[in-house]
Amino acid sequence: MKAGQNFALITGVLFLMIGISGFVPGLVKAPSAGTADFLDAGYGYLMGLFPINVPHNIVHLTVGVLGILSSIALGASRLYGRGLAFFYGALAIMGLLPYTNTTLGLIPIYGNDVWLHALTAAIAFYFGFIDSPKLLDIVAEQEREYQRYSSSLNQS
């Protein structure tokens, strides 16, 4: 596996674990009274640090499953990194703005979520965009192998 695939797999497993952890009552601290002005289902703080609710957990589970699935192919893992960079970059910016830090009242993305989303976006940006020249080398090598294979078939 290449670095981009390892990134997708590790990120996928981590997000899957975070998504599952959000449904474990012992890991979610109840908020103080009157703080939730959005969807209340399962609202709390994961490990007392990160605001979550049920839709937020579902997003984490989805990102986790997509990461694990995209780790199978290098091109898919590169696309996953790019998508994650844009998605979590946008969430980090939205988390800084008072009117959008609850994603239109559905998912809490403020507090510690902001720096976590920014860090995720930065790492995903590296594996989605910067680490990609290695992918081009692999594709070129595969094309050379295919050409050698085709020429050996034509000679036969």
C-alpha positions in Angstrom: 0.0 0.0 0.0 1.1 3.5 -0.8 1.1 6.4 1.6 -2.2 7.8 0.3 -3.9 4.5 0.7 -2.5 4.2 4.3 -3.8 7.6 5.0 -7.3 6.7 3.7 -7.3 3.5 5.7 -6.1 5.0 9.0 -8.4 8.0 8.7 -11.3 5.8 7.8 -10.7 3.6 10.9 -10.3 6.6 13.1 -13.5 8.3 11.9 -15.3 5.0 12.2 -14.2 4.7 15.8 -15.1 8.3 16.5 -18.6 7.7 15.0 -19.2 4.6 17.1 -17.8 6.3 20.2 -20.4 9.0 19.8 -23.1 6.4 20.4 -21.5 5.1 23.6 -23.2 6.9 26.6 -20.1 6.6 28.9 -18.0 8.5 26.4 -20.5 11.4 25.8 -20.8 14.1 28.5 -24.2 15.7 28.8 -24.2 19.5 28.0 -25.1 22.1 30.5 -28.8 23.1 30.4 -30.1 25.2 27.6 -27.0 25.0 25.3 -28.5 23.1 22.4 -30.5 25.2 20.0 -30.3 22.7 17.2 -31.2 19.1 16.7 -31.1 17.6 20.2 -30.9 13.9 19.3 -27.8 12.5 21.2 -26.4 16.0 21.8 -23.4 16.0 24.1 -19.6 16.3 24.2 -17.5 13.3 23.1 -14.9 12.8 25.8 -16.0 16.1 27.2 -14.3 17.9 24.4 -16.0 17.7 21.0 -19.7 18.7 20.5 -21.6 15.9 18.8 -25.1 14.7 18.1 -26.6 11.8 16.1 -26.3 13.4 12.7 -22.7 14.3 13.5 -22.0 10.7 14.4 -23.5 9.5 11.1 -21.3 11.9 9.2 -18.2 10.4 11.0 -19.4 6.9 10.3 -19.9 7.8 6.6 -16.5 9.4 6.3 -14.9 6.4 8.0 -16.6 3.8 5.7 -15.6 5.9 2.6 -12.0 6.1 3.8 -11.8 2.3 4.3 -13.3 1.7 0.9 -11.1 4.2 -0.9 -8.0 2.7 0.6 -8.4 -0.2 -1.8 -7.2 1.8 -4.9 -4.6 4.6 -5.0 -6.7 6.8 -7.2 -9.7 6.5 -4.9 -7.6 7.3 -1.9 -6.3 10.4 -3.6 -9.8 11.5 -4.4 -10.8 10.8 -0.8 -8.0 13.0 0.5 -9.0 15.8 -1.8 -12.7 15.5 -0.8 -11.8 15.4 2.8 -9.6 18.5 2.5 -12.4 20.5 0.9 -15.1 19.1 3.2 -13.3 19.5 6.5 -11.7 22.8 5.4 -15.2 24.2 4.8 -16.4 22.9 8.1 -13.4 24.5 9.9 -14.3 27.9 8.3 -18.0 27.4 9.1 -17.2 26.6 12.7 -15.5 30.0 13.1 -18.6 31.9 11.9 -21.4 32.4 14.5 -24.2 31.9 12.0 -22.9 28.7 10.4 -21.2 27.0 13.4 -24.2 24.6 13.7 -24.4 23.8 10.0 -27.8 25.4 9.7 -29.0 24.0 13.0 -28.2 20.3 12.3 -24.7 19.5 13.4 -22.5 21.3 16.0 -19.1 22.3 14.6 -17.8 24.8 17.1 -15.3 24.7 19.9 -12.6 22.0 19.6 -14.2 20.7 16.4 -12.8 23.7 14.6 -9.2 22.9 15.1 -9.8 19.2 14.6 -11.5 19.9 11.3 -8.7 22.2 10.3 -6.0 19.7 11.1 -7.9 16.9 9.3 -8.2 19.2 6.2 -4.5 20.1 6.3 -3.4 16.4 6.4 -5.9 15.4 3.8 -4.7 18.2 1.6 -1.2 16.8 1.7 -2.2 13.3 0.8 -4.8 14.4 -1.8 -2.8 17.0 -3.6 0.9 17.2 -2.7 1.7 13.5 -2.4 0.1 12.8 -5.8 3.3 12.9 -8.0 4.0 9.4 -6.7 0.7 8.4 -8.2 1.7 9.7 -11.6 5.0 7.7 -11.4 3.0 4.5 -10.7 0.6 5.2 -13.5 3.5 5.8 -15.9 5.1 2.5 -14.8 1.8 0.6 -15.3 1.5 2.1 -18.8 5.1 1.0 -19.6 4.3 -2.5 -18.4 1.1 -2.6 -20.5 3.0 -1.5 -23.6 5.6 -4.2 -23.0 2.9 -6.8 -22.6 1.1 -5.6 -25.7 4.2 -5.6 -27.8 5.1 -9.1 -26.6 1.6 -10.3 -27.7 2.0 -8.6 -31.1 5.4 -10.4 -31.6 3.9 -13.8 -30.9 
